[in-house]
């Protein structure tokens, strides 16, 4: 899979999405990871370690 998108519903969820899940996605070969933070009304994007291996 090349892209995963998460929508965070709380600050606790956003913290988990930006830290723990990013590593989990990279370990599973997902190259790019976007987080939509509903509280901040802003997206963020990350390129995981998996993208470097493509």
Protein Blocks (a to p, Z undefined) as FASTA:
>chain_A
ZZdcdddfbfklmmmmmmmmmmmmmmnopabdcdddfklopacddddfklmmZZ
